[in-house]
């Protein structure tokens, strides 16, 4: 089973080396996965550093994380598309856990897993472990299978079945995709799919992003409405 790992990146020269090092050090056979870095019009050395790791680097001039993730999916050749962020560090068994989940359940369309912070303070780490992960698990329990953009995997056929990421959205593109997938296929929360992510956006003052994401969460998951954006991608 070939897995395509898509990593969107915008000016991530300080972080992407650790991310790619962790992806190159997976216990899953190297010949069975590819790494695709989507350079989302970076103005620093992000693309240069990524090429130094021998991974595939593609350029997406129109900025937006949903657009970058979708561009990577267009380049993917794997049966499974997995995704994370450029400042994340994958547990060595991350891809192995993904492959095992999809091999054991041919009806499985998408999976997401828990996150842990690799650079947060005690409060931030507690929030990620108990609140963030708890809410994600609850969503799957009640049949609203959201996925987390920093830790997900989707069967390629199902990704295209629902039209992929909504590239017009500035946020909540992962929630939107997960809800649309859960309407047509089986989605799960897999505790073994662990990804270590950064708390740097909190430190950099992106509280407004957290507030906006929370509003999108209520709109998409609880109210069952499409997220705010230019256009909503309908299920094919």
Residue pairs with C-beta under 8 A, 6 or more apart in sequence:
1 32
1 78
1 79
1 80
1 99
1 102
1 103
2 32
2 33
2 34
2 77
2 78
2 79
2 80
3 28
3 32
3 33
3 34
3 78
3 79
3 80
3 81
3 82
3 95
3 98
3 99
3 153
4 33
4 34
4 36
4 72
4 73
4 75
4 76
4 77
4 78
4 80
4 81
4 82
4 156
5 23
5 33
5 34
5 35
5 36
5 82
5 83
5 84
5 95
6 36
6 38
6 69
6 72
6 73
6 76
6 81
6 82
6 83
7 16
7 19
7 20
7 23
7 35
7 36
7 37
7 38
7 72
7 83
7 84
7 85
7 86
8 38
8 40
8 65
8 68
8 69
8 72
8 83
8 85
8 86
9 16
9 37
9 38
9 39
9 40
9 42
9 46
9 47
9 50
9 68
9 86
10 40
10 41
10 42
10 46
10 63
10 65
10 68
10 86
11 42
11 43
11 44
11 46
12 19
12 42
12 44
12 46
12 86
12 87
13 42
13 44
13 45
13 46
13 49
15 86
15 87
15 198
16 37
16 46
16 49
16 50
16 86
16 87
17 49
17 53
18 89
19 84
19 85
19 86
19 87
19 88
19 89
19 90
20 35
20 37
20 49
20 50
20 53
20 55
21 53
22 88
22 89
22 90
22 91
22 92
23 35
23 90
24 30
24 35
24 53
25 92
26 33
26 90
26 92
26 93
26 94
26 95
26 96
27 92
27 93
27 95
27 96
28 95
28 96
28 99
32 99
33 78
33 95
34 55
34 56
34 76
34 77
34 78
35 53
35 55
35 56
36 55
36 56
36 57
36 58
36 72
36 75
36 76
37 46
37 47
37 50
37 55
37 56
37 57
37 58
37 86
38 57
38 58
38 59
38 60
38 68
38 69
38 71
38 72
39 46
39 47
39 50
39 57
39 58
39 59
39 60
40 60
40 63
40 64
40 65
40 67
40 68
41 59
41 60
41 61
41 62
41 63
46 86
47 57
47 59
50 57
51 57
56 75
58 71
58 72
58 75
60 67
60 68
60 71
64 167
64 169
64 170
65 149
65 173
66 165
66 166
66 167
66 168
66 169
66 170
66 173
67 165
67 167
69 83
69 149
69 165
69 173
70 164
70 165
70 167
72 81
72 83
73 81
73 156
73 159
73 164
73 165
76 156
78 156
79 102
79 155
79 156
80 98
80 99
80 102
80 153
80 154
80 155
80 156
81 153
81 154
81 155
81 156
81 159
82 95
82 98
82 152
82 153
82 154
83 149
83 150
83 151
83 152
83 153
84 90
84 150
84 151
84 195
85 149
85 150
85 197
85 198
87 197
87 198
87 200
88 150
88 151
88 195
88 196
88 197
88 198
89 118
89 195
89 196
89 197
90 195
90 196
91 194
91 195
91 196
93 192
94 193
94 194
94 195
97 113
97 190
97 192
97 193
97 194
98 111
98 153
98 190
98 193
100 192
101 108
101 111
101 153
101 188
101 190
101 192
101 193
102 108
102 111
102 153
102 155
105 186
105 188
107 185
107 186
108 155
108 185
108 186
108 187
108 188
109 154
109 155
109 158
109 181
109 184
109 185
109 186
109 187
110 145
110 147
110 152
110 153
110 154
110 155
110 158
110 178
110 181
110 182
110 185
110 187
110 188
111 147
111 152
111 153
111 154
111 187
111 188
111 189
111 190
111 193
112 136
112 140
112 145
112 146
112 147
112 148
112 151
112 152
112 153
112 178
112 187
112 188
112 189
112 190
112 193
113 148
113 151
113 152
113 189
113 190
113 191
113 192
113 193
113 194
113 195
114 129
114 133
114 136
114 151
114 189
114 191
114 193
114 194
114 195
115 128
115 132
115 133
115 148
115 150
115 151
115 194
115 195
115 196
115 197
116 125
116 128
116 129
116 194
116 195
116 196
116 197
117 124
117 125
117 128
117 196
117 197
117 198
117 199
118 196
118 197
118 198
119 198
119 199
119 200
120 128
120 198
120 199
120 202
121 199
124 199
124 202
128 197
128 199
135 217
136 146
136 148
136 189
137 189
139 145
139 146
139 178
139 189
139 221
140 146
140 187
140 188
140 189
143 182
144 179
144 182
144 221
144 224
145 178
145 179
145 181
145 182
145 187
145 188
145 189
146 174
146 175
146 178
146 179
146 182
146 217
146 220
146 221
147 154
147 174
147 175
147 177
147 178
147 181
147 187
148 174
149 173
149 174
150 195
150 197
151 193
151 194
151 195
151 197
152 174
152 178
153 193
154 177
154 181
155 185
158 181
158 184
158 185
159 181
161 184
161 185
161 235
161 236
162 177
162 180
162 181
162 183
162 184
162 233
162 235
162 236
163 180
163 233
163 234
163 235
163 236
164 177
164 233
165 173
165 174
165 176
165 177
165 233
166 173
166 176
166 177
166 227
166 229
166 231
166 232
166 233
167 173
168 229
168 230
168 231
169 176
169 227
169 228
169 229
170 229
171 209
171 212
171 213
171 216
171 227
172 213
172 216
172 217
172 219
172 220
172 227
173 227
175 216
175 217
175 220
175 221
175 227
176 220
176 226
176 227
176 232
176 233
178 187
179 220
179 221
179 224
180 233
180 235
181 187
183 235
184 235
201 209
202 210
216 227
216 228
219 225
219 226
219 227
219 228
220 226
220 227
226 232
